[in-house]
Amino acid sequence: MNKLEKLCVFCGSSEGNDLAITAAAEKLGKIFVERNITLVYGAAKIGVMGVIAKSVLENKGKVIGIIPSFLKKKEVVHLGLTELITTDNMHQRKLKMQENSDGFIALPGGMGTLEELFEIITWLQLGLHSKPIGLLNVNGFYNDLIKMLETMVRKGFLSMDNYNLLLVDSNPQQLLDKMEKFKPTEQPKWLNEDRT
């Protein structure tokens, strides 16, 4: 069983137009506190990011925000966090998120959310970490993305082992249960091959 004491959440800096998404973020924040999980996230006070941080804090939980200095200057940073870590750039931010988390969950979001999700799952695929990654598929938000991943498998660009690295559920409690039971596959053989 994986001990999930700190989980990083990737999500939108906008709230979008589906109230089910902000409601899911609020619910996930409460569940984190119930399970004694610290939220690690991008430190913003706006969008879905702000909703989940507010939920955790209002329920007496802990929140670690990680933000690059250029975004801090834009005054989007949440000033009431348990801990705030400032990095020089976006790359350092993602590395700090990985170092400070026992796993990752993607809520709905835009390009930045997808970029963070795919980078962290690529790191898992390459054996750079062995932490569980969950996709909270709120109200079918990620259905088309899941279909795209299935197309990648069908067309031979994604193995089933790597497809299965992404844990998907629409229920946050069930998703966390899957993440606790997650076992990474062995590092791909081609990474160990001598290609000189």
N, C-alpha and C positions, 0 to 999 in steps of 0.2 A: 504493500500500500504506500502510495506517495503521501508525504506529509505536506499539506497545502497550508502553510502559515502566511505566505505572502503571494498574492496573485496580481499579475499585471493585466490591466484591461485596456484594449485598444478600442476606441470608439470615436464618434463624430464630434467635431467642434461646433456643429450645428445640431439643432434639435430635430430637424426634418419636419415632416407634416403628418406623421403617423403617431398618434398619441400612445399606441401600444408600445412603441419603442422607448419613450421616456418612462412609461410605467414599468417596463421590464428593467430598465436601468435602476430605477428606484427600488424595485423589489430585490434585485441582485445585491444592491448595497446593504439592505437589511439582512439578507441571507449571509453575506460576508461577516457581519457582526455576530449573527447567531452562531456561526461556525468558527468564530475567533480568527478570521482571515483579514490580514492587513491589505488594503487596496494600494497597488502601485499603478500610477497612471501619468498622463502627460501634463498634469499640474494646472490645467485651464479651469476657469470658473464659468465657462460658457458651454453651450451645447449639451450633448449627452454626457460629455466628460464632467461638466459641472453638476449635472443631475446625480450621477452616481457618487461623486465626491460628497455632495451635500447630504445624500441619504446615509452614507457611512458615518459621517461626522455627527449628524443629528441623532443617530442611534448609538453614539458614544464609541464608535470604532476608530481605527487608526488609518491614516491616509498619507502615503509618501508620494509627493509630486516630483517629477523629473522634467525639467524644461531647459531648452537652450537659451542662452542669454539674449539673443535677438528677439525671441518671442516674449521674454520677460519684459523687455522694453516697450512692447506693444500693449502693455497693461491688461493682458488676458489672464495673468497668473492669479490663482486662488491664494489669498493671503492667510487663510485660516487653517492650513494643513498641519498635520502632526510633524512632518518633516518636508523640507523643500531642498532639492538638489539641483544646482545649476550646472549645465555643461556648456562647452564652447560651441558645439554644433549638433546637428541632428544625428550624425553617426554615433557620437559619444552618448547621446541620449538613449539610443536603442541598446547600446552595450550596457549602460548603467541599468536600464530596465531589466535586461536579461540577468545581470549579476545580482539584482535585488529581488528576484522573483523565483517562486517554486513552480510556476506555470503561467499560462497566458489564456485569456479569453477575448475573442473579438465580438463586440456588439455591433449593431449597424453603424455605418459611417461612410465616408467617401474615399477618395484616392489615398489619403494618408493612412487610413485604417487598413485598406487593402495592402498598401506597401509594407506596413509594419507586420501584418499577418503573414504575408508571403516571405518576407525576409526571415522572420523567426522560424517559420516552418522549413525553410531552406536550410537554416542552420541545424535544425533537428535532423533533416534528411542527410546532411553532410557529417553528422556525428559531433557537431560542435557543442551540443548540449543534449540532454536526455529528458527534458521537462515536457509535461503534457500541454497540448494546445487545444483549446475548445472553441467552437463556433456556436454562439447562441443565436439560433435562427428564429428571430422574433417575427411572428406573423408572416412567415414565408419570405422574409427579406433576402435571404441568401439562396433561395431555390435555384435561381438562374446560375449563380456561381457554382453551386454543386453540380448542375448539369454540365457546365463547362469543364469541370474537373473530370466528370465521367467521360466526356468527349476526349480529353487528353489521354485517359486510360485506353479508350477504344481505338484511338489513333496511334497508340504506342509511344506516347511521350511521357507517360506517368505510370509507374508500376502500381499494382494494387497495394503492395506493402506501403508505399509512400502516400497513396490516396488515403489509406487507413490511419495515417499519422494524425490526420485532422479529425478530432472528435466532434460530432455534430449532435445537437439536441435543441428542441424548442423549450424544454423545461430546465430552468437553471439548477434545481436540486439534482436532477438526473444527470445533467452535464458535469456537475462537480463530482458526483459519484463515479462517473466514467473516468474523470481525470485522476481521481485517487487510485483507481485500479490500472491505470495505463502502464504498459511495459513497452519500451521502445524496441524496434527491430534491431538486429545486428547491423553494424556499420557496413555499407555496401562494399562488396569485394573489390570493385574497381578503384576504390579510394586507396587500397593497400597495394595495388599492382605497381610494379616498377615500370614506368613508361619511358625510361631513358633509352 
